[in-house]
């Protein structure tokens, strides 16, 4: 069986991360998300907190960026992205895996055995998910949905040149509210198996 990669981008509160974890378990492959931050920190000899802070600063900065790609970011932010790009490419050269976020769909855009998925959900359902699954207050949930989605879109637009939800660059877009967390994971697992002949 050939190696394959699945990238998952998602709206905040759509439960994309836990869905990705379940799919990885069902397929018997590794799932990468926070691990990439930790590996980046190790490779760049920086604390994990520095990577997180710079990623966050980068996202905030991109919200107001009016320059072409390549301007408006600090050297360290670009270094973090380039290092994460190397890590993601290295992972997919060694094994089949699922990668969440971090422009992985863009980084792996030329990989033949890749499948790119976007998970979204209606706003009301995302608020409910944040309250019930992430144990946030309703007020914090609404603020986070607005700020995190905006930040992710800006970050992705800066490095990839398109929004994470752009269907032109996705094989599948799915609302997690259609089948719920477990059902969406089952649906995606079946789709991935069919795509790669598993």
For each residue, the residues with C-beta under 8 A, 3 or more apart:
1: 96 196 197 198
2: 113 196
3: 92 93 94 95 96 113
4: 96 113 114 115 192 195 196
5: 91 92 96 97 98 99 104 108 111 113 114 115
6: 23 97 98 99 114 115 116 117 192
7: 98 99 100 104 105 108 114 115 116 117
8: 16 19 20 98 99 100 101 117 118 119
9: 16 100 101 104 105 116 117 118 119 152 156 164 165
10: 14 15 16 17 100 101 118 119 120 164
11: 14 16 119 120 121 126 145 149 165
12: 126 130 144 145 148 149 152
13: 121 125 126 127 129 130 134 141 144 145
14: 10 11 119 120 121 126 129 175 176
15: 10 18 19 119 121 129 133 176 181 184
16: 8 9 10 11 19 20 100 119 176
17: 10 20 21 33 100
18: 15 21 22 133 181
19: 8 15 16 22 23 119 176 181 184 185 188
20: 8 16 17 23 24 31 33 98 100
21: 17 18 24 25 31
22: 18 19 25 26 181 182 185
23: 6 19 20 26 27 31 98 185 188 189 192
24: 20 21 27 29 30 31 97 98
25: 21 22 28 31
26: 22 23 185 186 189
27: 23 24 96 98 189 192 193 198
28: 25
29: 24 95 96 97 98
30: 24 91 95 97 98
31: 20 21 23 24 25 97 98 99 100
32: 35 36 88 91 97 98 99 100
33: 17 20 36 99 100 101
34: 37 38
35: 32 38 39
36: 32 33 39 40 84 87 88 99 102
37: 34 40 41 48 51 52 55
38: 34 35 41 42 48
39: 35 36 42 43 87
40: 36 37 43 44 46 51 80 83 84 87
41: 37 38 44 46 47 48 50 51
42: 38 39 45
43: 39 40 83 87
44: 40 41 51 79 80 83
45: 42
46: 40 41 50 51
47: 41 50 51
48: 37 38 41 51 52
49: 52 53
50: 41 46 47 53 54
51: 37 40 41 44 46 47 48 54 55 80
52: 37 48 49 55 56
53: 49 50 56 57
54: 50 51 57 58 74 76 77 80
55: 37 51 52 58 59 77 80 155
56: 52 53 59 60 151
57: 53 54 60 61 74 77
58: 54 55 61 62 73 74 77 80 81 155 158
59: 55 56 62 63 151 152 154 155
60: 56 57 63 151
61: 57 58 64 65 72 73 77
62: 58 59 65 72 73 151 154 155 157 158
63: 59 60 150 151 154
64: 61
65: 61 62 71 72 154 158
66: 72
67: 70 71 72
68: 71
69: 158 159 161
70: 67
71: 65 67 68
72: 61 62 65 66 67 158
73: 58 61 62 77 78 158
74: 54 57 58 77 78
75: 78 79
76: 54 79 80
77: 54 55 57 58 61 73 74 80 81
78: 73 74 75 81 82
79: 44 75 76 82 83
80: 40 44 51 54 55 58 76 77 83 84
81: 58 77 78 84 85 103 159
82: 78 79 85 86
83: 40 43 44 79 80 86 87
84: 36 40 80 81 87 88 102 103 107
85: 81 82 88 89 103 107
86: 82 83 89 90
87: 36 39 40 43 83 84 90 91
88: 32 36 84 85 91 92 99 102 104 107 108
89: 85 86 92 93 107 108
90: 86 87 93 94
91: 5 30 32 87 88 94 95 97 99
92: 3 5 88 89 95 97 99 108 111 114
93: 3 89 90
94: 3 90 91
95: 3 29 30 91 92
96: 1 3 4 5 27 29
97: 5 6 24 29 30 31 32 91 92
98: 5 6 7 8 20 23 24 27 29 30 31 32
99: 5 6 7 8 31 32 33 36 88 91 92 102 104 108
100: 7 8 9 10 16 17 20 31 32 33 104
101: 8 9 10 33 104 152
102: 36 84 88 99 107
103: 81 84 85 106 107 155 156 159 160
104: 5 7 9 88 99 100 101 107 108
105: 7 9 108 109 116 160 164 169 170
106: 103 109 156 159 160 161 162 169
107: 84 85 88 89 102 103 104
108: 5 7 88 89 92 99 104 105 111 114 116
109: 105 106 114 169
110:
111: 5 92 108 114
112:
113: 2 3 4 5 196
114: 4 5 6 7 92 108 109 111
115: 4 5 6 7 171 172 191 192 195 196
116: 6 7 9 105 108 169 170 171 172
117: 6 7 8 9 170 171 172 173 174 188
118: 8 9 10 164 165 167 170 172 173 174
119: 8 9 10 11 14 15 16 19 173 174 175 176 184
120: 10 11 14 165 173 174 175 176
121: 11 13 14 15 125 126 129 175 176 177
122: 125 126 175 177
123: 126 127 145
124: 127 128
125: 13 121 122 128 129 176 177
126: 11 12 13 14 121 122 123 129 130 141 145
127: 13 123 124 130 131 138 141 142 145
128: 124 125 131 132
129: 13 14 15 121 125 126 132 133 134
130: 12 13 126 127 133 134 136 140 141 144 145
131: 127 128 134 135 136 137 138 141
132: 128 129 135
133: 15 18 129 130 181
134: 13 129 130 131 141
135: 131 132
136: 130 131 140 141 144
137: 131 140 141
138: 127 131 141 142
139: 142 143
140: 130 136 137 143 144
141: 13 126 127 130 131 134 136 137 138 144 145
142: 127 138 139 145 146
143: 139 140 146 147
144: 12 13 130 136 140 141 147 148
145: 11 12 13 123 126 127 130 141 142 148 149
146: 142 143 149 150
147: 143 144 150 151
148: 12 144 145 151 152
149: 11 12 145 146 152 153
150: 63 146 147 153 154
151: 56 59 60 62 63 147 148 154 155
152: 9 12 59 101 148 149 155 156 164
153: 149 150 156 157 163 164 165
154: 59 62 63 65 150 151 157 158
155: 55 58 59 62 103 151 152 158 159
156: 9 103 106 152 153 159 160 162 163 164
157: 62 153 154 160 161 162 163
158: 58 62 65 69 72 73 154 155
159: 69 81 103 106 155 156
160: 103 105 106 156 157 164 169
161: 69 106 157
162: 106 156 157 166 168 169
163: 153 156 157 166
164: 9 10 105 118 152 153 156 160
165: 9 11 118 120 153 170 173
166: 162 163 169 170
167: 118 170 173
168: 162
169: 105 106 109 116 160 162 166
170: 105 116 117 118 165 166 167 173
171: 115 116 117 195
172: 115 116 117 118 188 191
173: 117 118 119 120 165 167 170
174: 117 118 119 120 178 184 187 188
175: 14 119 120 121 122 178
176: 14 15 16 19 119 120 121 125 179 180 181 184
177: 121 122 125 180
178: 174 175 183 184
179: 176 182 183 184 186 187
180: 176 177 183 184
181: 15 18 19 22 133 176 184 185
182: 22 179 185 186
183: 178 179 180 186 187
184: 15 19 119 174 176 178 179 180 181 187 188
185: 19 22 23 26 181 182 188 189
186: 26 179 182 183 189 190
187: 174 179 183 184 190 191
188: 19 23 117 172 174 184 185 191 192
189: 23 26 27 185 186 192 193
190: 186 187 193 194
191: 115 172 187 188 194 195
192: 4 6 23 27 115 188 189 195 196 198
193: 27 189 190 196 197 198
194: 190 191 197
195: 4 115 171 191 192
196: 1 2 4 113 115 192 193
197: 1 193 194
198: 1 27 192 193
